[in-house]
């Protein structure tokens, strides 16, 4: 029996299911008037009753959008556009909830996406992405679908007209719902006066178209919450050996020369913490926090400026790796179980991550109908903040999912480290700052975050002396 060649390129069942769900959503979104169902290993993933486009969007993307959708509908002799965009407050850090359809075919277009982003200008954060499901109908002779093997990219005969039409239509819709100032958002007259190349829309078609030692959370506002953990400083010399097992990208210049190092070169001002600790840190009891973001640590040769969020991300990241190597994080069972409802797509992701999440301190159990019961969380997750912690983790995981060079676990570690790390602007006590510095020193790769950002920079005393003519 010969195994088909493509079988070698298949990934795990959960990963393949995610690809299936992606395609399923695109088809189901195109035909809201048709009933769709998707079952995997006896578990029903989707059950979509026929209905309106708005109902289908809510069925797929979740009830959070039910009252936060803005209708978009414009017609001209050249083209029609209809669908929905999410209100600015629904913007996320991932592009997952963005769908474009041309003549009912799903497409990907950075050009048209830029048009929608332009319509939301100054209404959402620079790193935010609005939700939209938009359908464009125009004469098939005005498009070329054969520009990409997957047929998901198309070429328009006149992209500028399409761009202007989409941007104006979305702006107009937002203005009508008093979401943006009602300035002159009328469609460009050059678009309105265009004669149709043909008459592609019959009356029937028109009616159809219309129809996260130091941990993550805080017990008080801007006050960090810590869990005691004895420092492993006495073993620091042993910690600069090459990383093992699943450390992956942690094999850097501090590690094994045979392993591929991180593609990140330290800045010229960097001093290795390994080199730093050969000289005593003489002011650990008198650390200084600057702007509730930076920690100043003095030593014989000068001082370090540590970025508290970046440092905490590195600490958490390596803690998660240890959890996967047989040192699971303790779970604090909830007194009363908490339920969390997710979208069908997020349900697939959570099911895929359940084994890893359990080792990292998250005890989740399926509860049917896209719902999970949160039985327990890491002891550092603030009570009442369990849902938010998981929701933010999922969003960040999807953000990292676009980068194919990282494994599933790598993406999960990065997501949780970012989500759980203390943020800039958080006031820390002397004790908390000391724990942070001590934990950073014992990290395998202390000088950068998992994403390559510096955790600290060093300043030498002789350089300061020169600045003051000494």
Secondary structure by P-SEA (a helix, b strand, c coil): ccccccccccccaaaaaaaaaaaaaaaaaacccbbbbbbcccccccccccccaaaaaaaaccccccccbbbbbbbcccbbbbbccccccccccccccbbbbcccbbbbbaaaaaaaaaaacccccccbbbbbbbbbbcccccccccccccccbbbbccaaaaaaaaaaaaaaaaaaacccccccccccccccccccccccccaaaaaaaaccccccccccccbbbbbbbbbccccccccccccccccccccccccccccccccccccccccccccccccccccccccccccccbbbbbcccbbbbbcaaaaaaaaaaaaaaaaaaccccccccccbbbbbbbcaaaaaaaaaaaaaaaaacbbbbbccccbbbcccccccccccaaaaaaaaaaaaaaaacccccccaaaaaaaaaaaaacccccccccaaaaaaaaaaaaacccccccccccccbbbbbaaaaaaaacc
